[in-house]
Amino acid sequence: MSPIELAILVSRVESICQEMGIVLRQAAFSPNIKDRLDFSCALFDASGELFAQAAHIPVHLGSMAYAMQSIVTGVEWRPGDILALNDPFLGGTHLPDVTLVSPVFIEQELLGFVANRAHHANIGASTPGSMPISTCIEDEGLIIPPTLIVRAGRPVEREMEKLGALQGADVIGDFAAQMSANRVGIKRFEALVEKIGKTEFRIGIDEINAYGERLARAAWQVIPAGAYRFSDVLDDDGCGNRDINIDVCLTVSDGSIDVDFAGTSKQVTGNVNCPLSVAAAAVFYCFRCLLPDNAPACAGVFRMIALHAEPGSLVNAQRPAATAAGNVETSMRIVDVVLGALSGAIPRLIPAAGQGTMNNVAMGNHEITPAWDYYETIAGGTGASHKSAGANAVQSHMTNTLNTPIESLELHYPLRVRSYSLRPDSGGAGRFSGGDGLVRELEFLAPAEVTVISERRVHAPWGLAGGEPGRCGVNSLDGQPIPAKCQLSVKTGQVLRIETPGGGGYGLA
């Protein structure tokens, strides 16, 4: 296959993922998917190796890339099957993220899989928004191990009934949108193979992975051989454990990068634990950022990286650990420590710490008709680099979502946005300043249950090369401080205010 043919193939398979995402967004019911874009789409070969993805959510895509082979192995696949899963210990991330996997057959031969993962604001947890301050996974909602919900084109009624039992008008519509996205992906996948042939397709996938591996090896040669360490902490787990440590040691040698989390805290009572697939996603993301823009998103890119984390640790949690916030908060801190370690090796290529949190807000009311659930993450500042200031008020690192537009939020829910603005001077000072966070105030127009899960309220995002840290975030209700992680019952007229962290500065001012 010539370089031109390979480039065309890479573009074609990536465009399939992009079209899947467009269908999912346009067909979805909930603002969480159609407005915030909290979903991801990818393609895998017959063994479950990633060979294409769209530029969606890093924590979704990296974890799928890490775990898909174990998910698809052992299933007796048939054309028309759809498999669902969200179990963090069997290939998922946290329960709200539900993955649908569909096989692609050509002339009765399995050639690969299409998959999408989308966040559902209601997955049956003990609190509206399905992000409770939980202490075991059973408190976090409906657990779906890898399960066929459609078999050979026919819905499996008992499994569909479980999904249908979830409250909220959007739930079934969002699942239908996910199924539609996979159907479109299958059609485009089939059309591609029918045009170029099965043999050429297999050769092409092998060449995509080989090309990705070559690019990675070339790009990562800038990292000098050696061992690089970094440590950072989570503020707390919402259940009394504070300053929860994450250690990493990167050992770089010719042809390999060993990422070892030895010394990291044991899994904790609260829900900041994460499965190894989420830790892998964060690690893959950091190294992916060092690649050229044209590098294909494929399994070959990550073949040099070996990951080690003690079972039962914070970053390799074991059942029945609570994991709702591990996917959103701990993944962000893993990025901080891996980038921190890399800053000791290639300081001019690594920025200061970004806001280091997704500032999760979940809310709703299941006691009224119609019941409602809402979930969002809130943007903040990114870290400055050796050549530019950080970006203001953007989603960064492990999330690639949008803030829900005010018009959509107020249309769908009994909420009023009182303030939505930059948080001045929240970025760390330096030769280049960190990006500013933002302020978001929500007034409740009806009683609701609210959960806030946030980080960097105690330990600020660090600066580099003498740059100052960014300002910590602040949460309040009616002007009174509330904890970084808490559950609240709010009344009509109360106002929740979230002030997000700024990024760290770079260099001496």
GILIN-V455440 format. One record per pair of residues at least 12 apart in sequence whose ideal C-beta (glycine too) atoms are under 7 Angstrom apart, sorted by sequence separation. I is the first residue (numbers start at 0). J is the second residue. D is the distance in Angstrom with one decimal. If there is no record, write none. Layout:
I:J:D ; I:J:D
This chain:
24:36:6.5 ; 40:52:7.0 ; 85:97:4.7 ; 100:112:5.5 ; 101:113:5.2 ; 146:158:5.7 ; 162:174:5.8 ; 232:244:5.4 ; 247:259:6.9 ; 381:393:6.3 ; 423:435:6.4 ; 459:471:5.0 ; 40:53:5.3 ; 85:98:6.8 ; 125:138:5.3 ; 247:260:5.6 ; 248:261:6.8 ; 287:300:6.8 ; 361:374:4.6 ; 379:392:6.8 ; 422:435:5.4 ; 70:84:6.6 ; 83:97:6.1 ; 84:98:5.3 ; 100:114:4.6 ; 124:138:6.9 ; 230:244:6.4 ; 231:245:5.8 ; 246:260:6.4 ; 378:392:4.9 ; 381:395:4.8 ; 405:419:6.3 ; 421:435:5.1 ; 422:436:4.4 ; 457:471:6.6 ; 23:38:5.5 ; 40:55:6.3 ; 49:64:4.2 ; 83:98:6.9 ; 99:114:6.7 ; 124:139:5.2 ; 230:245:6.9 ; 246:261:6.7 ; 314:329:7.0 ; 360:375:5.6 ; 378:393:5.2 ; 422:437:5.5 ; 456:471:5.3 ; 39:55:3.6 ; 83:99:5.5 ; 98:114:6.0 ; 99:115:5.8 ; 124:140:4.0 ; 230:246:4.8 ; 246:262:3.6 ; 313:329:6.6 ; 378:394:4.9 ; 421:437:5.6 ; 422:438:5.1 ; 455:471:5.6 ; 456:472:5.2 ; 477:493:5.6 ; 23:40:6.9 ; 38:55:6.4 ; 39:56:4.6 ; 123:140:4.2 ; 246:263:5.2 ; 335:352:5.2 ; 359:376:5.6 ; 360:377:6.7 ; 420:437:6.4 ; 455:472:5.5 ; 476:493:6.2 ; 477:494:5.8 ; 20:38:6.7 ; 49:67:6.8 ; 81:99:5.6 ; 82:100:4.5 ; 98:116:4.3 ; 122:140:3.8 ; 123:141:4.2 ; 229:247:5.8 ; 245:263:5.1 ; 283:301:5.4 ; 286:304:6.4 ; 358:376:6.0 ; 376:394:6.8 ; 420:438:5.2 ; 37:56:6.8 ; 41:60:5.9 ; 122:141:5.5 ; 228:247:7.0 ; 244:263:6.2 ; 314:333:6.4 ; 357:376:3.9 ; 358:377:3.9 ; 453:472:5.9 ; 476:495:5.6 ; 20:40:4.9 ; 39:59:3.7 ; 47:67:4.2 ; 48:68:6.6 ; 70:90:4.3 ; 81:101:5.2 ; 96:116:5.4 ; 97:117:6.3 ; 141:161:6.6 ; 228:248:4.9 ; 244:264:4.7 ; 335:355:5.5 ; 418:438:5.5 ; 419:439:5.4 ; 19:40:4.0 ; 39:60:5.1 ; 47:68:3.6 ; 69:90:6.1 ; 80:101:6.5 ; 243:264:4.9 ; 358:379:6.7 ; 418:439:6.9 ; 453:474:6.2 ; 475:496:4.8 ; 41:63:5.8 ; 46:68:6.2 ; 80:102:5.7 ; 96:118:5.4 ; 97:119:5.8 ; 226:248:5.8 ; 227:249:4.6 ; 282:304:6.6 ; 376:398:5.7 ; 418:440:3.9 ; 47:70:6.6 ; 95:118:5.0 ; 332:355:6.3 ; 356:379:7.0 ; 417:440:3.9 ; 451:474:5.7 ; 474:497:5.7 ; 16:40:4.5 ; 43:67:5.3 ; 47:71:4.3 ; 66:90:3.8 ; 78:102:7.0 ; 95:119:5.3 ; 141:165:6.8 ; 226:250:4.9 ; 243:267:6.0 ; 258:282:5.3 ; 282:306:6.1 ; 331:355:5.2 ; 376:400:6.0 ; 378:402:5.8 ; 416:440:7.0 ; 417:441:7.0 ; 16:41:5.9 ; 47:72:6.9 ; 331:356:5.9 ; 354:379:3.0 ; 377:402:6.4 ; 416:441:6.3 ; 417:442:5.0 ; 473:498:4.3 ; 16:42:6.2 ; 76:102:4.3 ; 78:104:4.5 ; 225:251:6.1 ; 331:357:6.5 ; 354:380:5.5 ; 472:498:5.7 ; 15:42:6.2 ; 95:122:4.9 ; 224:251:5.4 ; 240:267:4.7 ; 279:306:5.5 ; 353:380:6.7 ; 375:402:6.7 ; 414:441:5.4 ; 415:442:4.3 ; 456:483:4.1 ; 472:499:5.1 ; 94:122:4.9 ; 224:252:5.4 ; 240:268:6.1 ; 243:271:6.7 ; 278:306:7.0 ; 328:356:6.0 ; 353:381:4.3 ; 375:403:5.3 ; 414:442:6.9 ; 472:500:4.4 ; 71:100:6.9 ; 222:251:5.0 ; 224:253:6.9 ; 240:269:6.5 ; 328:357:6.6 ; 353:382:4.9 ; 392:421:5.8 ; 414:443:6.5 ; 415:444:6.0 ; 454:483:6.6 ; 471:500:5.8 ; 12:42:5.8 ; 62:92:5.1 ; 70:100:6.6 ; 238:268:4.2 ; 278:308:6.0 ; 327:357:4.5 ; 352:382:5.1 ; 391:421:5.9 ; 413:443:6.9 ; 414:444:6.3 ; 451:481:6.8 ; 453:483:4.8 ; 470:500:6.3 ; 236:267:4.6 ; 238:269:4.0 ; 350:381:6.9 ; 351:382:3.3 ; 413:444:4.0 ; 453:484:6.9 ; 469:500:5.3 ; 470:501:5.1 ; 236:268:6.2 ; 237:269:4.5 ; 327:359:5.6 ; 350:382:4.0 ; 351:383:5.4 ; 413:445:3.9 ; 452:484:5.1 ; 469:501:3.6 ; 20:53:5.2 ; 59:92:6.8 ; 76:109:5.8 ; 236:269:2.8 ; 275:308:5.9 ; 350:383:6.3 ; 429:462:5.9 ; 451:484:6.7 ; 469:502:4.9 ; 58:92:6.3 ; 95:129:5.0 ; 350:384:4.3 ; 451:485:5.5 ; 469:503:5.2 ; 16:51:5.5 ; 20:55:6.2 ; 63:98:6.9 ; 94:129:6.7 ; 236:271:4.8 ; 427:462:4.7 ; 468:503:5.4 ; 15:51:6.8 ; 16:52:5.4 ; 17:53:4.7 ; 278:314:4.1 ; 429:465:6.8 ; 433:469:4.6 ; 436:472:6.7 ; 450:486:5.0 ; 16:53:3.8 ; 59:96:6.5 ; 219:256:6.8 ; 278:315:6.7 ; 389:426:5.7 ; 429:466:3.2 ; 466:503:5.8 ; 467:504:4.7 ; 12:50:6.4 ; 13:51:5.3 ; 233:271:5.7 ; 347:385:4.9 ; 429:467:5.9 ; 449:487:4.5 ; 466:504:3.2 ; 12:51:3.7 ; 373:412:5.3 ; 427:466:5.6 ; 428:467:4.3 ; 466:505:4.4 ; 13:53:6.5 ; 275:315:4.5 ; 427:467:4.0 ; 448:488:5.8 ; 449:489:5.5 ; 460:500:5.6 ; 463:503:6.5 ; 466:506:5.5 ; 71:112:6.2 ; 272:313:5.8 ; 273:314:5.9 ; 354:395:6.9 ; 357:398:5.4 ; 371:412:5.9 ; 427:468:5.0 ; 462:503:3.8 ; 464:505:5.7 ; 465:506:5.8 ; 123:165:5.3 ; 274:316:5.9 ; 353:395:4.6 ; 427:469:4.5 ; 447:489:5.4 ; 460:502:5.7 ; 461:503:5.1 ; 462:504:4.5 ; 463:505:5.2 ; 464:506:4.8 ; 465:507:4.0 ; 122:165:6.7 ; 273:316:6.1 ; 353:396:6.0 ; 388:431:4.7 ; 389:432:6.9 ; 391:434:4.6 ; 392:435:6.4 ; 426:469:5.5 ; 446:489:6.7 ; 460:503:4.7 ; 462:505:6.5 ; 121:165:5.5 ; 272:316:3.5 ; 387:431:5.9 ; 388:432:5.1 ; 389:433:4.3 ; 390:434:4.5 ; 391:435:4.5 ; 392:436:6.6 ; 425:469:6.2 ; 446:490:5.6 ; 94:139:4.8 ; 121:166:6.0 ; 263:308:6.9 ; 266:311:5.8 ; 380:425:6.2 ; 389:434:3.2 ; 392:437:4.1 ; 425:470:4.3 ; 446:491:6.1 ; 455:500:4.4 ; 94:140:4.5 ; 97:143:6.7 ; 121:167:4.5 ; 258:304:6.3 ; 265:311:6.0 ; 266:312:6.4 ; 267:313:6.6 ; 380:426:4.8 ; 383:429:6.0 ; 388:434:6.8 ; 443:489:5.0 ; 445:491:5.7 ; 449:495:6.5 ; 94:141:6.9 ; 256:303:5.4 ; 258:305:6.9 ; 260:307:6.7 ; 265:312:5.9 ; 266:313:5.6 ; 384:431:6.7 ; 444:491:6.3 ; 94:142:6.5 ; 255:303:5.6 ; 256:304:5.0 ; 257:305:5.0 ; 258:306:5.2 ; 259:307:4.4 ; 260:308:4.2 ; 261:309:6.8 ; 264:312:6.9 ; 265:313:6.9 ; 272:320:4.2 ; 274:322:6.4 ; 277:325:5.9 ; 383:431:3.9 ; 443:491:6.1 ; 121:170:5.9 ; 254:303:6.6 ; 258:307:6.9 ; 263:312:4.9 ; 264:313:4.9 ; 272:321:6.3 ; 273:322:5.9 ; 277:326:5.4 ; 281:330:4.7 ; 285:334:5.9 ; 327:376:6.8 ; 383:432:5.9 ; 443:492:6.9 ; 255:305:6.5 ; 257:307:7.0 ; 263:313:5.4 ; 266:316:4.4 ; 272:322:5.3 ; 280:330:6.6 ; 284:334:6.4 ; 383:433:5.1 ; 442:492:6.9 ; 443:493:5.3 ; 63:114:6.3 ; 119:170:6.6 ; 263:314:5.6 ; 266:317:6.9 ; 270:321:3.6 ; 282:333:6.9 ; 382:433:5.6 ; 260:312:6.5 ; 269:321:6.4 ; 270:322:6.1 ; 273:325:2.9 ; 281:333:3.8 ; 285:337:4.3 ; 442:494:4.9 ; 63:116:6.4 ; 270:323:4.3 ; 271:324:4.8 ; 272:325:4.9 ; 273:326:6.2 ; 277:330:5.3 ; 281:334:5.0 ; 285:338:5.7 ; 380:433:5.3 ; 381:434:4.6 ; 441:494:6.9 ; 119:173:6.1 ; 260:314:5.1 ; 266:320:4.8 ; 270:324:4.6 ; 271:325:5.5 ; 380:434:3.3 ; 440:494:5.7 ; 441:495:4.8 ; 89:144:5.3 ; 90:145:6.7 ; 270:325:6.8 ; 278:333:5.7 ; 282:337:5.8 ; 380:435:5.1 ; 440:495:7.0 ; 86:142:5.4 ; 89:145:6.0 ; 117:173:6.5 ; 273:329:4.6 ; 281:337:6.8 ; 285:341:6.8 ; 380:436:5.0 ; 440:496:4.7 ; 59:116:4.5 ; 85:142:7.0 ; 86:143:6.2 ; 271:328:5.7 ; 273:330:6.3 ; 379:436:4.1 ; 85:143:4.6 ; 86:144:4.9 ; 271:329:5.0 ; 379:437:6.8 ; 438:496:6.9 ; 439:497:5.0 ; 84:143:5.4 ; 289:348:6.8 ; 378:437:6.0 ; 83:143:5.4 ; 84:144:6.3 ; 117:177:5.6 ; 438:498:5.2 ; 84:145:4.5 ; 84:146:6.7 ; 115:177:5.5 ; 334:396:4.7 ; 377:439:5.5 ; 436:498:6.5 ; 437:499:5.5 ; 82:145:5.7 ; 83:146:5.6 ; 334:397:6.1 ; 436:499:3.6 ; 45:109:5.0 ; 82:146:6.6 ; 436:500:5.2 ; 45:110:5.7 ; 47:112:6.9 ; 82:147:5.4 ; 83:148:4.8 ; 115:180:5.0 ; 331:396:5.9 ; 436:501:4.9 ; 45:111:5.5 ; 115:181:6.3 ; 331:397:5.5 ; 435:501:5.2 ; 44:111:4.9 ; 80:147:5.8 ; 81:148:5.6 ; 219:286:6.9 ; 330:397:4.5 ; 434:501:6.3 ; 43:111:5.7 ; 81:149:3.9 ; 113:181:5.1 ; 245:313:6.6 ; 433:501:5.0 ; 434:502:4.5 ; 42:111:6.3 ; 43:112:4.4 ; 80:149:6.2 ; 245:314:6.8 ; 433:502:3.3 ; 79:149:6.6 ; 80:150:6.1 ; 219:289:6.4 ; 243:313:6.3 ; 433:503:4.9 ; 42:113:5.9 ; 43:114:6.6 ; 80:151:6.5 ; 113:184:3.4 ; 218:289:5.4 ; 433:504:4.9 ; 79:151:4.7 ; 113:185:5.8 ; 218:290:5.0 ; 432:504:5.1 ; 41:114:5.5 ; 77:150:7.0 ; 78:151:6.8 ; 79:152:3.2 ; 218:291:6.7 ; 431:504:6.6 ; 77:151:4.6 ; 427:501:6.4 ; 431:505:4.7 ; 40:115:4.5 ; 70:145:5.5 ; 113:188:6.2 ; 215:290:6.3 ; 425:500:6.7 ; 426:501:3.7 ; 427:502:6.7 ; 429:504:2.8 ; 430:505:6.3 ; 431:506:6.2 ; 39:115:6.6 ; 214:290:6.0 ; 351:427:6.8 ; 422:498:5.5 ; 425:501:3.3 ; 426:502:5.4 ; 427:503:4.5 ; 428:504:5.0 ; 429:505:5.0 ; 430:506:3.2 ; 38:115:6.2 ; 39:116:5.1 ; 111:188:6.6 ; 214:291:6.6 ; 417:494:6.0 ; 422:499:6.7 ; 427:504:3.4 ; 429:506:4.9 ; 430:507:6.1 ; 38:116:6.6 ; 99:177:4.7 ; 382:460:6.7 ; 426:504:6.7 ; 429:507:6.8 ; 430:508:6.0 ; 38:117:4.0 ; 99:178:6.4 ; 422:501:6.9 ; 429:508:5.6 ; 37:117:6.7 ; 38:118:7.0 ; 101:181:4.2 ; 214:294:4.7 ; 428:508:5.4 ; 37:118:4.0 ; 364:445:6.9 ; 99:181:5.7 ; 103:185:5.4 ; 110:192:6.1 ; 351:433:6.1 ; 354:436:6.1 ; 364:446:6.4 ; 211:294:6.2 ; 364:447:5.1 ; 383:466:6.3 ; 101:185:5.9 ; 105:189:6.3 ; 211:295:4.9 ; 219:303:6.8 ; 363:447:6.3 ; 364:448:6.5 ; 32:117:5.4 ; 103:188:4.7 ; 210:295:6.4 ; 215:300:4.8 ; 362:447:5.0 ; 363:448:6.6 ; 103:189:6.5 ; 211:297:4.4 ; 362:448:6.6 ; 31:118:5.8 ; 105:192:5.2 ; 110:197:6.7 ; 212:299:3.9 ; 216:303:6.5 ; 245:332:5.6 ; 362:449:4.5 ; 207:295:5.3 ; 211:299:3.7 ; 212:300:6.7 ; 215:303:6.1 ; 245:333:6.4 ; 31:120:5.0 ; 208:297:5.1 ; 211:300:4.1 ; 247:336:4.7 ; 361:450:4.5 ; 380:469:5.8 ; 110:200:6.9 ; 207:297:5.2 ; 208:298:5.7 ; 209:299:6.1 ; 212:302:5.4 ; 247:337:5.9 ; 29:120:6.1 ; 208:299:3.2 ; 245:336:5.2 ; 249:340:4.7 ; 360:451:5.7 ; 23:115:6.0 ; 105:197:6.1 ; 249:341:6.9 ; 247:340:5.4 ; 251:344:7.0 ; 359:452:4.2 ; 19:113:6.8 ; 23:117:6.7 ; 359:453:6.6 ; 233:328:6.8 ; 358:453:4.9 ; 19:115:6.0 ; 233:329:6.6 ; 81:178:6.1 ; 356:453:5.3 ; 356:454:3.8 ; 233:332:5.6 ; 355:454:6.0 ; 356:455:4.9 ; 81:181:6.5 ; 355:455:4.6 ; 231:332:5.9 ; 354:455:6.2 ; 134:238:6.2 ; 231:335:5.2 ; 132:237:4.6 ; 231:336:5.0 ; 355:460:5.1 ; 230:336:6.6 ; 354:460:6.0 ; 229:336:4.8 ; 353:460:6.3 ; 231:339:6.5 ; 352:460:3.8 ; 352:461:4.7 ; 229:339:3.5 ; 351:461:6.4 ; 229:340:4.0 ; 351:462:4.8 ; 228:340:6.1 ; 284:396:6.8 ; 351:463:4.4 ; 227:340:4.4 ; 284:397:6.4 ; 389:502:3.8 ; 227:341:6.8 ; 358:472:6.7 ; 351:466:5.6 ; 354:469:6.9 ; 227:343:4.6 ; 281:397:6.1 ; 356:472:6.7 ; 227:344:5.0 ; 346:464:6.8 ; 225:344:6.8 ; 383:502:6.5 ; 377:497:5.6 ; 379:499:3.6 ; 380:500:6.6 ; 382:502:4.1 ; 383:503:6.8 ; 385:505:5.9 ; 223:344:5.8 ; 342:463:5.9 ; 378:499:6.6 ; 379:500:5.1 ; 380:501:3.8 ; 381:502:4.6 ; 382:503:4.6 ; 383:504:5.3 ; 384:505:5.7 ; 385:506:6.8 ; 222:344:5.1 ; 377:499:5.5 ; 379:501:6.8 ; 380:502:3.7 ; 383:505:3.8 ; 222:345:5.8 ; 331:454:7.0 ; 221:345:5.8 ; 328:452:6.5 ; 328:454:4.9 ; 324:452:4.9 ; 134:268:5.4 ; 134:269:6.7 ; 132:269:6.9 ; 133:270:4.7 ; 360:497:6.6 ; 132:270:6.9 ; 358:497:5.7 ; 29:169:4.0 ; 40:180:6.4 ; 28:169:4.0 ; 32:173:5.8 ; 358:499:5.1 ; 28:172:3.4 ; 29:173:5.4 ; 32:176:7.0 ; 40:184:7.0 ; 356:500:6.5 ; 27:172:7.0 ; 28:173:5.6 ; 354:499:5.8 ; 355:500:6.7 ; 27:173:5.3 ; 42:188:6.8 ; 354:500:4.1 ; 354:501:6.9 ; 354:502:6.2 ; 27:176:4.3 ; 353:502:4.9 ; 26:176:3.7 ; 352:502:6.7 ; 351:502:6.2 ; 352:503:4.6 ; 351:503:3.2 ; 23:176:5.3 ; 26:179:5.2 ; 351:504:6.2 ; 23:177:6.2 ; 50:204:5.0 ; 351:505:5.1 ; 350:505:6.9 ; 22:179:5.6 ; 23:180:3.9 ; 50:207:5.5 ; 22:180:4.7 ; 50:208:6.6 ; 44:204:5.4 ; 19:180:4.4 ; 22:183:4.9 ; 19:183:5.8 ; 18:183:6.1 ; 19:184:4.5 ; 15:184:5.7 ; 18:187:6.3 ; 15:187:4.4 ; 15:188:6.2 ; 11:191:6.0 ; 136:318:6.7 ; 137:319:6.5 ; 139:321:6.4 ; 136:319:5.1 ; 138:321:6.7 ; 92:276:6.8 ; 135:319:4.6 ; 136:320:6.6 ; 139:323:5.0 ; 92:277:5.4 ; 136:321:5.8 ; 88:274:5.8 ; 90:276:6.5 ; 135:321:5.5 ; 136:322:6.2 ; 87:274:4.5 ; 134:321:5.4 ; 133:321:4.2 ; 133:323:5.8 ; 131:323:6.7 ; 130:323:5.3 ; 8:203:4.7 ; 9:207:6.1 ; 8:207:6.8 ; 166:365:5.9 ; 5:206:5.5 ; 168:369:6.1 ; 0:202:6.1 ; 0:203:6.0 ; 167:370:6.0 ; 166:370:4.8 ; 167:371:6.9 ; 5:210:6.3 ; 167:372:5.5 ; 0:206:5.2 ; 66:276:4.4 ; 65:276:4.7 ; 62:276:4.0 ; 65:279:4.0 ; 62:277:5.5 ; 65:280:6.6 ; 62:279:6.6 ; 61:279:6.1 ; 62:280:4.3 ; 58:277:6.4 ; 61:280:2.8 ; 64:283:6.7 ; 234:454:5.6 ; 233:454:6.2 ; 58:280:4.9 ; 61:283:4.2 ; 234:456:5.6 ; 57:280:6.3 ; 61:284:5.7 ; 234:457:4.3 ; 234:458:5.8 ; 232:458:5.8 ; 57:284:4.4 ; 93:322:5.1 ; 94:323:6.9 ; 130:359:5.7 ; 88:318:4.9 ; 93:323:5.0 ; 96:326:6.9 ; 130:361:4.0 ; 93:325:6.6 ; 129:361:6.7 ; 93:326:4.0 ; 128:361:2.4 ; 64:298:6.4 ; 92:326:4.3 ; 127:361:6.7 ; 128:362:5.4 ; 87:322:4.6 ; 127:362:5.9 ; 128:363:5.5 ; 127:363:2.7 ; 127:364:6.2 ; 127:365:5.8 ; 129:372:6.9 ; 52:296:4.3 ; 128:372:5.3 ; 130:374:6.3 ; 51:296:6.4 ; 127:372:4.9 ; 128:373:6.2 ; 51:297:6.9 ; 128:374:4.6 ; 49:296:7.0 ; 50:297:4.8 ; 237:484:3.2 ; 49:297:5.7 ; 50:298:6.9 ; 235:483:6.5 ; 49:298:4.7 ; 234:483:5.7 ; 235:484:6.6 ; 48:298:4.2 ; 121:372:4.0 ; 120:372:4.2 ; 120:373:5.8 ; 120:374:4.3 ; 58:326:6.0 ; 58:330:5.1 ; 9:295:4.9 ; 132:450:6.5 ; 131:450:6.1 ; 130:450:5.2 ; 127:448:5.0 ; 126:448:5.6 ; 128:450:5.9 ; 130:452:5.9 ; 126:450:5.5 ; 58:397:4.2 ; 35:375:6.3 ; 57:397:5.1 ; 58:398:6.9 ; 56:398:6.3 ; 57:399:6.4 ; 31:374:5.9 ; 56:399:5.1 ; 55:399:6.2 ; 56:400:6.9 ; 132:484:5.8 ; 132:485:6.9 ; 132:486:5.3 ; 131:486:6.9 ; 126:486:6.2 ; 37:400:4.9 ; 36:400:5.5 ; 35:400:4.7 ; 36:401:5.5 ; 35:401:5.3 ; 34:401:6.7 ; 35:403:5.5 ; 34:403:5.2 ; 34:404:5.9 ; 30:403:5.3 ; 34:407:4.8 ; 30:407:5.0 ; 30:408:6.9 ; 30:411:5.6
